Amino acid sequence: MRLLQAGIDIATIALWLGHENIRTTQIYLHADLTLKQRALDRTAPPGSRPGRYHPPDELLAFLEGL
């Protein structure tokens, strides 16, 4: 996505990713991350704050200890 936003041609991106067909690359480039985030923000359950999920510190400590 960032390469495309920086003005790199889709065919060049396809070559870098090793895609045989440019249509495969377009699957990945189709959805902009900003659009995805806006869609996720609009689907927050009623009564909750919109935005990204931030796990509790205990969960992070547990996961880092694995």
C-alpha positions, 0 to 999 in steps of 0.5 A: 500500500505504501509503495502504491501511495508513494507513486510506484507503478503496480507492475513494479510492485507485482515484480517485487512481490514475485506475483505472476499476474498483476491481478494478484497484486491488485487484490492486496492493493485494493483496500486502503488501510485508512478506509479499513480503519474508518470501517472498523471505527464505524462498527464499534459496539454501542456504548463503546469508544471507537478506535483501536483495541488496546489489550490490558497490561496483564495480557501483554505481560503474559504474552511477552512472558511466553 
